[in-house]
Amino acid sequence: MSGGAAEVVELRPHTPASLEALLRWKNDTEIRRLSDGGTHSFTREEVAATLERWMRPSHGTVHLAIGLAGRAEPIGFLHLALIERAHRRCRLGIVIGEKDLWGRGHGRTAVVQAVDHAFDVLGLDRITAEVFADNPRSVRMLEGAGFVREGVMRESVQRDGRRVDELIFGLLRHEWAGAGGDRDRRR
């Protein structure tokens, strides 16, 4: 489960200690551009309300902070959202907010842990993730975690005066289970 040389990635519940980091990330132009395409700035009150919602148990969403062992402040966040138990599927979303940690494999490690949770604990059969086509790091992260590109939502969002495609990725339980011992190697 090591994301780097002796850095152990942990998924953990959000706490009020996540507020400052979330406020910083949700107002970072580059992070917003890569993750949701929005341009809206967030007030402390809005982010605090979001965090409060994320800390409450929910039947349809699992919100988790991404941390490193021995480090109190999170380095990012992840969710398994739109959980449809009747269809045994959900949607994955992830942000590594600490830009100095980008490219170290922490996102992939967190995704692998979330996939284990979705399949082994929640009993789901399918996970979907979307990423903007101009975010190659996220594409590599999803592919490195075993996701398969399934399609494209052409010109899905308007950004910087142009239309940007959104790529659709999916992972099926039987593909994950078929990886067998490879799961440990991917962590």
MDTraj code that builds the backbone (N, CA, C; nanometers):
import mdtraj as md
import numpy as np

residues = "MET SER GLY GLY ALA ALA GLU VAL VAL GLU LEU ARG PRO HIS THR PRO ALA SER LEU GLU ALA LEU LEU ARG TRP LYS ASN ASP THR GLU ILE ARG ARG LEU SER ASP GLY GLY THR HIS SER PHE THR ARG GLU GLU VAL ALA ALA THR LEU GLU ARG TRP MET ARG PRO SER HIS GLY THR VAL HIS LEU ALA ILE GLY LEU ALA GLY ARG ALA GLU PRO ILE GLY PHE LEU HIS LEU ALA LEU ILE GLU ARG ALA HIS ARG ARG CYS ARG LEU GLY ILE VAL ILE GLY GLU LYS ASP LEU TRP GLY ARG GLY HIS GLY ARG THR ALA VAL VAL GLN ALA VAL ASP HIS ALA PHE ASP VAL LEU GLY LEU ASP ARG ILE THR ALA GLU VAL PHE ALA ASP ASN PRO ARG SER VAL ARG MET LEU GLU GLY ALA GLY PHE VAL ARG GLU GLY VAL MET ARG GLU SER VAL GLN ARG ASP GLY ARG ARG VAL ASP GLU LEU ILE PHE GLY LEU LEU ARG HIS GLU TRP ALA GLY ALA GLY GLY ASP ARG ASP ARG ARG ARG".split()
xyz = np.array([
    [0.0811, -0.1194, 0.0000],
    [0.0000, 0.0000, 0.0000],
    [0.0852, 0.1255, 0.0000],
    [0.2092, 0.1131, -0.0275],
    [0.2987, 0.2275, -0.0277],
    [0.2845, 0.3042, -0.1575],
    [0.2620, 0.4359, -0.1462],
    [0.2490, 0.5194, -0.2636],
    [0.3817, 0.5747, -0.3080],
    [0.4804, 0.5750, -0.2253],
    [0.6118, 0.6253, -0.2589],
    [0.7091, 0.5630, -0.1632],
    [0.8311, 0.6136, -0.1637],
    [0.9324, 0.5592, -0.0731],
    [0.8894, 0.5846, 0.0697],
    [0.8328, 0.4852, 0.1352],
    [0.7919, 0.4888, 0.2755],
    [0.6720, 0.5788, 0.3025],
    [0.6013, 0.6256, 0.1983],
    [0.4799, 0.7033, 0.2195],
    [0.3601, 0.6098, 0.2022],
    [0.2863, 0.5885, 0.3107],
    [0.1732, 0.4965, 0.3075],
    [0.0443, 0.5776, 0.2946],
    [-0.0294, 0.5517, 0.1879],
    [-0.1559, 0.6206, 0.1609],
    [-0.2658, 0.5565, 0.2431],
    [-0.3494, 0.6408, 0.3046],
    [-0.4616, 0.5942, 0.3868],
    [-0.5891, 0.6651, 0.3442],
    [-0.6959, 0.5887, 0.3299],
    [-0.8288, 0.6471, 0.3147],
    [-0.8891, 0.6519, 0.4532],
    [-0.9432, 0.7689, 0.4917],
    [-0.9989, 0.7833, 0.6259],
    [-1.1164, 0.8808, 0.6224],
    [-1.2004, 0.8732, 0.7236],
    [-1.3142, 0.9660, 0.7275],
    [-1.2648, 1.1102, 0.7378],
    [-1.3440, 1.1991, 0.6814],
    [-1.3139, 1.3418, 0.6972],
    [-1.3364, 1.3820, 0.8425],
    [-1.2609, 1.4808, 0.8866],
    [-1.2790, 1.5429, 1.0179],
    [-1.2772, 1.6936, 0.9960],
    [-1.3104, 1.7721, 1.0984],
    [-1.3012, 1.9177, 1.0828],
    [-1.1612, 1.9642, 1.0419],
    [-1.0592, 1.8824, 1.0651],
    [-0.9228, 1.9187, 1.0262],
    [-0.9059, 1.9259, 0.8741],
    [-1.0019, 1.8738, 0.7983],
    [-0.9948, 1.8802, 0.6519],
    [-1.0299, 2.0181, 0.5980],
    [-1.0895, 2.1050, 0.6796],
    [-1.1456, 2.2310, 0.6300],
    [-1.0440, 2.3186, 0.5576],
    [-0.9306, 2.3471, 0.6195],
    [-0.8356, 2.4398, 0.5572],
    [-0.7852, 2.3881, 0.4235],
    [-0.7541, 2.2590, 0.4177],
    [-0.7065, 2.2014, 0.2924],
    [-0.8167, 2.2070, 0.1857],
    [-0.9388, 2.1702, 0.2216],
    [-1.0497, 2.1738, 0.1248],
    [-1.0743, 2.3152, 0.0747],
    [-1.0685, 2.4124, 0.1627],
    [-1.0881, 2.5519, 0.1237],
    [-0.9815, 2.5930, 0.0222],
    [-0.8588, 2.5542, 0.0463],
    [-0.7479, 2.5866, -0.0447],
    [-0.7683, 2.5174, -0.1798],
    [-0.7998, 2.3868, -0.1785],
    [-0.8139, 2.3122, -0.3032],
    [-0.9344, 2.3570, -0.3846],
    [-1.0474, 2.3819, -0.3171],
    [-1.1681, 2.4206, -0.3899],
    [-1.1565, 2.5597, -0.4511],
    [-1.0581, 2.6383, -0.4074],
    [-1.0363, 2.7711, -0.4637],
    [-0.9103, 2.7777, -0.5485],
    [-0.8498, 2.6650, -0.5753],
    [-0.7321, 2.6598, -0.6624],
    [-0.7797, 2.6473, -0.8070],
    [-0.7445, 2.7439, -0.8891],
    [-0.7921, 2.7487, -1.0274],
    [-0.7545, 2.6232, -1.1061],
    [-0.6312, 2.5763, -1.0928],
    [-0.5866, 2.4591, -1.1691],
    [-0.6593, 2.3322, -1.1251],
    [-0.6766, 2.3154, -0.9949],
    [-0.7478, 2.1971, -0.9450],
    [-0.8932, 2.1992, -0.9908],
    [-0.9584, 2.3137, -0.9817],
    [-1.0976, 2.3242, -1.0279],
    [-1.1072, 2.2940, -1.1765],
    [-1.0127, 2.3472, -1.2539],
    [-1.0141, 2.3284, -1.3982],
    [-1.0018, 2.1799, -1.4339],
    [-0.9164, 2.1067, -1.3631],
    [-0.8937, 1.9659, -1.3936],
    [-1.0010, 1.8734, -1.3378],
    [-1.0672, 1.9159, -1.2302],
    [-1.1602, 1.8239, -1.1641],
    [-1.3064, 1.8481, -1.1974],
    [-1.3509, 1.9713, -1.2000],
    [-1.4943, 1.9910, -1.2270],
    [-1.5218, 2.0966, -1.3330],
    [-1.4184, 2.1640, -1.3773],
    [-1.4364, 2.2611, -1.4841],
    [-1.5028, 2.3894, -1.4407],
    [-1.5344, 2.4023, -1.3108],
    [-1.6034, 2.5210, -1.2633],
    [-1.5107, 2.6392, -1.2427],
    [-1.5713, 2.7563, -1.2358],
    [-1.4936, 2.8785, -1.2127],
    [-1.5373, 2.9494, -1.0857],
    [-1.6388, 2.8977, -1.0197],
    [-1.6945, 2.9574, -0.8986],
    [-1.5956, 2.9458, -0.7823],
    [-1.5708, 3.0562, -0.7138],
    [-1.4908, 3.0524, -0.5911],
    [-1.5820, 3.0173, -0.4747],
    [-1.5253, 2.9525, -0.3734],
    [-1.6028, 2.9061, -0.2594],
    [-1.5647, 2.9823, -0.1338],
    [-1.6660, 3.0196, -0.0567],
    [-1.6419, 3.0855, 0.0714],
    [-1.6105, 2.9797, 0.1768],
    [-1.5545, 3.0234, 0.2879],
    [-1.5280, 2.9328, 0.4004],
    [-1.6570, 2.8659, 0.4456],
    [-1.7667, 2.9403, 0.4481],
    [-1.8949, 2.8862, 0.4921],
    [-1.9444, 2.7774, 0.3968],
    [-1.9289, 2.7980, 0.2667],
    [-1.9715, 2.6976, 0.1696],
    [-1.8899, 2.5693, 0.1832],
    [-1.7594, 2.5842, 0.1994],
    [-1.6742, 2.4661, 0.2126],
    [-1.7024, 2.3956, 0.3451],
    [-1.7259, 2.4734, 0.4511],
    [-1.7585, 2.4124, 0.5811],
    [-1.8894, 2.3340, 0.5717],
    [-1.9870, 2.3865, 0.4993],
    [-2.1142, 2.3154, 0.4817],
    [-2.0931, 2.1870, 0.4004],
    [-2.0094, 2.1937, 0.2975],
    [-1.9774, 2.0747, 0.2185],
    [-1.9101, 1.9700, 0.3061],
    [-1.8114, 2.0129, 0.3841],
    [-1.7404, 1.9196, 0.4718],
    [-1.8356, 1.8574, 0.5734],
    [-1.9245, 1.9372, 0.6298],
    [-2.0218, 1.8839, 0.7260],
    [-2.1071, 1.7749, 0.6615],
    [-2.1490, 1.8000, 0.5374],
    [-2.2283, 1.6999, 0.4644],
    [-2.1448, 1.5741, 0.4393],
    [-2.0168, 1.5912, 0.4041],
    [-1.9302, 1.4780, 0.3758],
    [-1.9035, 1.3946, 0.5001],
    [-1.9102, 1.4546, 0.6174],
    [-1.8828, 1.3817, 0.7413],
    [-2.0041, 1.3019, 0.7895],
    [-2.1236, 1.3316, 0.7366],
    [-2.2446, 1.2580, 0.7750],
    [-2.2558, 1.1281, 0.6963],
    [-2.2979, 1.0209, 0.7618],
    [-2.3184, 0.8951, 0.6878],
    [-2.4234, 0.9141, 0.5791],
    [-2.4025, 0.8480, 0.4668],
    [-2.4943, 0.8583, 0.3543],
    [-2.5091, 0.7208, 0.2901],
    [-2.6298, 0.6879, 0.2508],
    [-2.6542, 0.5599, 0.1844],
    [-2.6027, 0.5626, 0.0406],
    [-2.5996, 0.6822, -0.0207],
    [-2.5666, 0.6915, -0.1621],
    [-2.4264, 0.7376, -0.1953],
    [-2.3479, 0.7777, -0.0946],
    [-2.2132, 0.8277, -0.1209],
    [-2.1212, 0.7949, -0.0046],
    [-1.9977, 0.7579, -0.0376],
    [-1.8923, 0.7402, 0.0619],
    [-1.7884, 0.8485, 0.0348],
    [-1.7734, 0.9419, 0.1283],
    [-1.6735, 1.0486, 0.1168],
    [-1.5564, 1.0152, 0.2073],
    [-1.4349, 1.0207, 0.1528],
    [-1.3157, 0.9895, 0.2311],
    [-1.2051, 1.0907, 0.2053],
    [-1.1273, 1.1170, 0.3095],
    [-1.0060, 1.1960, 0.2949],
    [-0.8938, 1.1013, 0.2545],
    [-0.8026, 1.1512, 0.1732],
    [-0.6829, 1.0752, 0.1375],
    [-0.5698, 1.1334, 0.2211],
    [-0.5060, 1.0478, 0.2984],
    [-0.3978, 1.0945, 0.3837],
    [-0.2730, 1.0114, 0.3648],
    [-0.1677, 1.0575, 0.4286],
    [-0.0438, 0.9817, 0.4363],
    [-0.0229, 0.9466, 0.5820],
    [0.0204, 0.8239, 0.6090],
    [0.0450, 0.7803, 0.7465],
    [0.1381, 0.8794, 0.8148],
    [0.1006, 0.9193, 0.9358],
    [0.1814, 1.0117, 1.0137],
    [0.1595, 1.1575, 0.9807],
    [0.0718, 1.1873, 0.8890],
    [0.0435, 1.3260, 0.8488],
    [-0.1033, 1.3541, 0.8795],
    [-0.1283, 1.4532, 0.9647],
    [-0.2656, 1.4808, 1.0086],
    [-0.3510, 1.5398, 0.8968],
    [-0.2984, 1.6351, 0.8226],
    [-0.3763, 1.7017, 0.7186],
    [-0.3879, 1.6111, 0.5962],
    [-0.5063, 1.6052, 0.5353],
    [-0.5228, 1.5214, 0.4165],
    [-0.4434, 1.5766, 0.2977],
    [-0.4183, 1.4902, 0.1999],
    [-0.3523, 1.5330, 0.0766],
    [-0.4517, 1.5387, -0.0393],
    [-0.5739, 1.4912, -0.0145],
    [-0.6758, 1.4916, -0.1171],
    [-0.8050, 1.4323, -0.0649],
    [-0.8997, 1.4107, -0.1550],
    [-1.0262, 1.3491, -0.1162],
    [-1.0766, 1.2613, -0.2293],
    [-1.1649, 1.1714, -0.1932],
    [-1.2165, 1.0721, -0.2859],
    [-1.3611, 1.0430, -0.2485],
    [-1.4417, 1.0113, -0.3474],
    [-1.5772, 0.9656, -0.3155],
    [-1.6207, 0.8544, -0.4095],
    [-1.7025, 0.7688, -0.3541],
    [-1.7794, 0.6714, -0.4302],
    [-1.9222, 0.7250, -0.4228],
    [-1.9699, 0.7794, -0.5342],
    [-2.0975, 0.8507, -0.5334],
    [-2.1987, 0.7824, -0.6232],
    [-2.3203, 0.8311, -0.6149],
    [-2.4306, 0.7776, -0.6943],
    [-2.4359, 0.6262, -0.6827],
    [-2.4203, 0.5781, -0.5586],
    [-2.4248, 0.4338, -0.5342],
    [-2.5673, 0.3856, -0.5587],
    [-2.5809, 0.2962, -0.6548],
    [-2.7102, 0.2371, -0.6883],
    [-2.7040, 0.0901, -0.6501],
    [-2.7591, 0.0581, -0.5354],
    [-2.7494, -0.0785, -0.4843],
    [-2.8284, -0.1770, -0.5707],
    [-2.9385, -0.1323, -0.6294],
    [-3.0172, -0.2228, -0.7150],
    [-2.9367, -0.2655, -0.8384],
    [-2.8541, -0.1746, -0.8893],
    [-2.7739, -0.2047, -1.0078],
    [-2.6288, -0.2366, -0.9718],
    [-2.5968, -0.2268, -0.8434],
    [-2.4638, -0.2584, -0.7893],
    [-2.3531, -0.1822, -0.8621],
    [-2.3714, -0.0474, -0.8674],
    [-2.2736, 0.0364, -0.9346],
    [-2.2582, 0.1705, -0.8628],
    [-2.1487, 0.2393, -0.8959],
    [-2.1244, 0.3721, -0.8404],
    [-2.0316, 0.4488, -0.9331],
    [-2.0071, 0.5726, -0.8958],
    [-1.9165, 0.6603, -0.9689],
    [-1.8051, 0.7031, -0.8749],
    [-1.6830, 0.6979, -0.9243],
    [-1.5643, 0.7355, -0.8471],
    [-1.5205, 0.8760, -0.8844],
    [-1.4831, 0.9535, -0.7838],
    [-1.4222, 1.0846, -0.8059],
    [-1.3051, 1.1011, -0.7112],
    [-1.1989, 1.1655, -0.7564],
    [-1.0793, 1.1809, -0.6736],
    [-1.0087, 1.3119, -0.7066],
    [-0.9540, 1.3734, -0.6023],
    [-0.8689, 1.4920, -0.6175],
    [-0.7500, 1.4757, -0.5240],
    [-0.6303, 1.4840, -0.5797],
    [-0.5111, 1.5010, -0.4967],
    [-0.4880, 1.6512, -0.4953],
    [-0.5107, 1.7116, -0.3797],
    [-0.5068, 1.8571, -0.3696],
    [-0.3684, 1.9152, -0.3503],
    [-0.2790, 1.8382, -0.2927],
    [-0.1427, 1.8869, -0.2690],
    [-0.0619, 1.8665, -0.3969],
    [-0.0460, 1.9738, -0.4728],
    [0.0157, 1.9644, -0.6046],
    [0.1608, 1.9169, -0.5999],
    [0.2304, 1.9418, -0.4893],
    [0.3685, 1.8929, -0.4796],
    [0.3739, 1.7405, -0.4686],
    [0.2598, 1.6770, -0.4478],
    [0.2530, 1.5308, -0.4400],
    [0.1978, 1.4678, -0.5686],
    [0.1666, 1.5493, -0.6686],
    [0.1178, 1.4963, -0.7954],
    [0.2268, 1.4118, -0.8601],
    [0.1851, 1.3056, -0.9258],
    [0.2775, 1.2231, -1.0018],
    [0.3537, 1.1207, -0.9195],
    [0.3195, 1.1042, -0.7935],
    [0.3902, 1.0086, -0.7071],
    [0.3165, 0.8767, -0.6880],
    [0.2003, 0.8618, -0.7502],
    [0.1250, 0.7370, -0.7394],
    [0.0271, 0.7322, -0.6238],
    [0.0157, 0.8417, -0.5478],
    [-0.0768, 0.8416, -0.4338],
    [-0.2227, 0.8301, -0.4792],
    [-0.2568, 0.8967, -0.5893],
    [-0.3934, 0.8872, -0.6411],
    [-0.4278, 0.7459, -0.6838],
    [-0.3384, 0.6813, -0.7560],
    [-0.3617, 0.5435, -0.7996],
    [-0.3780, 0.4513, -0.6794],
    [-0.2929, 0.4691, -0.5786],
    [-0.3023, 0.3852, -0.4594],
    [-0.4365, 0.4055, -0.3892],
    [-0.4798, 0.5310, -0.3784],
    [-0.6091, 0.5604, -0.3158],
    [-0.7232, 0.4991, -0.3964],
    [-0.7152, 0.5062, -0.5283],
    [-0.8190, 0.4486, -0.6136],
    [-0.8244, 0.2971, -0.5947],
    [-0.7093, 0.2302, -0.5892],
    [-0.7071, 0.0853, -0.5682],
    [-0.7743, 0.0500, -0.4355],
    [-0.7458, 0.1272, -0.3306],
    [-0.8091, 0.1018, -0.2009],
    [-0.9597, 0.1250, -0.2082],
    [-1.0025, 0.2287, -0.2804],
    [-1.1461, 0.2572, -0.2945],
    [-1.2156, 0.1483, -0.3750],
    [-1.1487, 0.0977, -0.4787],
    [-1.2058, -0.0105, -0.5594],
    [-1.2238, -0.1353, -0.4728],
    [-1.1218, -0.1682, -0.3935],
    [-1.1354, -0.2813, -0.3006],
    [-1.2590, -0.2631, -0.2126],
    [-1.2771, -0.1427, -0.1584],
    [-1.3910, -0.1143, -0.0708],
    [-1.5237, -0.1300, -0.1472],
    [-1.5291, -0.0742, -0.2679],
    [-1.6531, -0.0799, -0.3459],
    [-1.6923, -0.2235, -0.3784],
    [-1.5952, -0.3049, -0.4161],
    [-1.6261, -0.4419, -0.4550],
    [-1.6387, -0.5347, -0.3343],
    [-1.5464, -0.5247, -0.2404],
    [-1.5425, -0.6205, -0.1290],
    [-1.6356, -0.5854, -0.0130],
    [-1.6520, -0.4581, 0.0158],
    [-1.7348, -0.4165, 0.1298],
    [-1.8761, -0.3784, 0.0853],
    [-1.8853, -0.2956, -0.0182],
    [-2.0176, -0.2507, -0.0630],
    [-2.0856, -0.3526, -0.1538],
    [-2.0117, -0.4493, -0.2053],
    [-2.0702, -0.5535, -0.2900],
    [-2.1120, -0.5050, -0.4272],
    [-2.0459, -0.4012, -0.4790],
    [-2.0812, -0.3479, -0.6101],
    [-2.0155, -0.4307, -0.7201],
    [-2.0655, -0.4153, -0.8431],
    [-2.0124, -0.4889, -0.9576],
    [-1.9479, -0.3987, -1.0624],
    [-1.9733, -0.2674, -1.0535],
    [-1.9243, -0.1748, -1.1566],
    [-1.8921, -0.0392, -1.0951],
    [-1.7796, 0.0179, -1.1393],
    [-1.7411, 0.1535, -1.0990],
    [-1.7125, 0.2323, -1.2257],
    [-1.7672, 0.3520, -1.2326],
    [-1.7462, 0.4413, -1.3458],
    [-1.6691, 0.5635, -1.2978],
    [-1.5879, 0.6190, -1.3851],
    [-1.5183, 0.7445, -1.3559],
    [-1.5120, 0.8259, -1.4844],
    [-1.5238, 0.9565, -1.4713],
    [-1.5103, 1.0455, -1.5858],
    [-1.3916, 1.1374, -1.5626],
    [-1.3231, 1.1713, -1.6708],
    [-1.2092, 1.2620, -1.6615],
    [-1.2053, 1.3464, -1.7889],
    [-1.1665, 1.4723, -1.7746],
    [-1.1549, 1.5583, -1.8923],
    [-1.0395, 1.5094, -1.9791],
    [-1.0578, 1.5137, -2.1093],
    [-0.9591, 1.4605, -2.2029],
    [-0.8258, 1.5341, -2.1939],
    [-0.8247, 1.6564, -2.1455],
    [-0.6997, 1.7325, -2.1348],
    [-0.6354, 1.7179, -1.9960],
    [-0.6660, 1.6077, -1.9267],
    [-0.6066, 1.5783, -1.7967],
    [-0.5343, 1.4423, -1.8061],
    [-0.4190, 1.4391, -1.8730],
    [-0.3523, 1.3101, -1.8971],
    [-0.3060, 1.2400, -1.7692],
    [-0.2753, 1.3135, -1.6626],
    [-0.2342, 1.2480, -1.5375],
    [-0.3476, 1.1625, -1.4827],
    [-0.4690, 1.2156, -1.4862],
    [-0.5831, 1.1384, -1.4360],
    [-0.6128, 1.0183, -1.5245],
    [-0.5957, 1.0334, -1.6545],
    [-0.6157, 0.9206, -1.7458],
    [-0.5175, 0.8090, -1.7101],
    [-0.3889, 0.8435, -1.6945],
    [-0.2876, 0.7432, -1.6585],
    [-0.3168, 0.6800, -1.5230],
    [-0.3647, 0.7609, -1.4267],
    [-0.3961, 0.7085, -1.2934],
    [-0.5058, 0.6035, -1.3018],
    [-0.6142, 0.6337, -1.3726],
    [-0.7251, 0.5389, -1.3840],
    [-0.6822, 0.4123, -1.4575],
    [-0.6109, 0.4286, -1.5670],
    [-0.5644, 0.3116, -1.6412],
    [-0.4683, 0.2285, -1.5565],
    [-0.3828, 0.2941, -1.4784],
    [-0.2894, 0.2236, -1.3912],
    [-0.3584, 0.1461, -1.2806],
    [-0.4798, 0.1906, -1.2456],
    [-0.5579, 0.1212, -1.1431],
    [-0.6487, 0.0138, -1.2034],
    [-0.6417, -0.0056, -1.3352],
    [-0.7190, -0.1123, -1.3979],
    [-0.8442, -0.0698, -1.4718],
    [-0.8765, 0.0591, -1.4719],
    [-0.9959, 0.1063, -1.5428],
    [-0.9737, 0.0994, -1.6935],
    [-1.0837, 0.0785, -1.7668],
    [-1.0818, 0.0675, -1.9119],
    [-1.1604, 0.1847, -1.9697],
    [-1.1030, 0.2484, -2.0710],
    [-1.1746, 0.3579, -2.1381],
    [-1.2910, 0.2993, -2.2164],
    [-1.4115, 0.3496, -2.1865],
    [-1.5323, 0.2955, -2.2486],
    [-1.5955, 0.3892, -2.3506],
    [-1.5669, 0.5167, -2.3403],
    [-1.6312, 0.6080, -2.4330],
    [-1.5901, 0.7513, -2.4122],
    [-1.6526, 0.8371, -2.4906],
    [-1.6236, 0.9799, -2.4868],
    [-1.7555, 1.0561, -2.4902],
    [-1.7697, 1.1510, -2.4018],
    [-1.8777, 1.2484, -2.4125],
    [-1.8149, 1.3675, -2.4834],
    [-1.8404, 1.3763, -2.6125],
    [-1.7759, 1.4770, -2.6953],
    [-1.8196, 1.6173, -2.6553],
    [-1.7201, 1.7069, -2.6495],
    [-1.7453, 1.8481, -2.6200],
    [-1.8385, 1.8642, -2.5006],
    [-1.8062, 1.7954, -2.3945],
    [-1.8924, 1.7865, -2.2770],
    [-1.9001, 1.9152, -2.1955],
    [-1.7891, 1.9874, -2.1859],
    [-1.7885, 2.1112, -2.1062],
    [-1.7290, 2.2260, -2.1861],
    [-1.7703, 2.3459, -2.1488],
    [-1.7170, 2.4693, -2.2063],
    [-1.6121, 2.5217, -2.1107],
    [-1.4889, 2.5398, -2.1610],
    [-1.3841, 2.5899, -2.0727],
    [-1.2808, 2.6658, -2.1551],
    [-1.2395, 2.7786, -2.1021],
    [-1.1370, 2.8614, -2.1675],
    [-1.1727, 2.8908, -2.3130],
    [-1.3004, 2.9129, -2.3381],
    [-1.3444, 2.9488, -2.4719],
    [-1.3494, 2.8341, -2.5711],
    [-1.3389, 2.7102, -2.5229],
    [-1.3460, 2.5954, -2.6143],
    [-1.4203, 2.4811, -2.5471],
    [-1.4644, 2.3874, -2.6286],
    [-1.5340, 2.2693, -2.5788],
    [-1.4306, 2.1608, -2.5495],
    [-1.4478, 2.0877, -2.4386],
    [-1.3549, 1.9825, -2.3980],
    [-1.4323, 1.8514, -2.3836],
    [-1.3736, 1.7442, -2.4378],
    [-1.4327, 1.6109, -2.4255],
    [-1.4152, 1.5585, -2.2838],
    [-1.5060, 1.4704, -2.2449],
    [-1.4950, 1.4004, -2.1176],
    [-1.4865, 1.2509, -2.1486],
    [-1.3843, 1.1845, -2.0937],
    [-1.3635, 1.0424, -2.1179],
    [-1.4333, 0.9622, -2.0089],
    [-1.4936, 0.8512, -2.0474],
    [-1.5649, 0.7643, -1.9540],
    [-1.4828, 0.6371, -1.9353],
    [-1.4549, 0.6040, -1.8094],
    [-1.3809, 0.4836, -1.7749],
    [-1.4694, 0.3940, -1.6896],
    [-1.4477, 0.2645, -1.6984],
    [-1.5226, 0.1698, -1.6171],
    [-1.4342, 0.0565, -1.5696],
    [-1.4753, -0.0012, -1.4581],
    [-1.4075, -0.1182, -1.4029],
    [-1.5146, -0.2120, -1.3501],
    [-1.5041, -0.3392, -1.3886],
    [-1.6007, -0.4405, -1.3481],
    [-1.5401, -0.5336, -1.2442],
    [-1.6247, -0.5764, -1.1529],
    [-1.5783, -0.6652, -1.0452],
    [-1.5037, -0.7866, -1.1006],
    [-1.5562, -0.8529, -1.2035],
    [-1.4910, -0.9746, -1.2537],
    [-1.3556, -0.9437, -1.3167],
    [-1.3362, -0.8223, -1.3703],
    [-1.2041, -0.7838, -1.4203],
    [-1.1068, -0.7674, -1.3041],
    [-1.1554, -0.7062, -1.1974],
    [-1.0740, -0.6824, -1.0784],
    [-1.0383, -0.8150, -1.0121],
    [-1.1387, -0.9002, -0.9945],
    [-1.1144, -1.0304, -0.9330],
    [-1.0224, -1.1142, -1.0205],
    [-1.0348, -1.0982, -1.1530],
    [-0.9498, -1.1719, -1.2450],
    [-0.8039, -1.1310, -1.2385],
    [-0.7777, -1.0118, -1.1824],
    [-0.6393, -0.9658, -1.1689],
    [-0.5665, -1.0461, -1.0616],
    [-0.6440, -1.1121, -0.9730],
    [-0.5877, -1.1990, -0.8686],
    [-0.4756, -1.1350, -0.7910],
    [-0.3573, -1.1974, -0.7930],
    [-0.2432, -1.1499, -0.7162],
    [-0.1879, -1.0177, -0.7634],
    [-0.2291, -0.9714, -0.8830],
    [-0.1810, -0.8425, -0.9322],
    [-0.2280, -0.7264, -0.8471],
    [-0.3356, -0.7467, -0.7698],
    [-0.3886, -0.6381, -0.6868],
    [-0.2824, -0.5881, -0.5909],
    [-0.2054, -0.6792, -0.5295],
    [-0.1030, -0.6354, -0.4361],
    [0.0069, -0.5570, -0.5071],
    [0.0388, -0.5953, -0.6272],
    [0.1443, -0.5267, -0.7012],
    [0.1007, -0.3852, -0.7393],
    [-0.0279, -0.3644, -0.7638],
    [-0.0773, -0.2323, -0.8060],
    [-0.0826, -0.1334, -0.6910],
    [-0.0747, -0.1774, -0.5691],
    [-0.0909, -0.0870, -0.4543],
    [0.0280, 0.0007, -0.4365],
])
top = md.Topology()
chain = top.add_chain()
for i, resn in enumerate(residues, 1):
    res = top.add_residue(resn, chain, resSeq=i)
    for name in ("N", "CA", "C"):
        top.add_atom(name, md.element.get_by_symbol(name[0]), res)
traj = md.Trajectory(xyz[None], top)
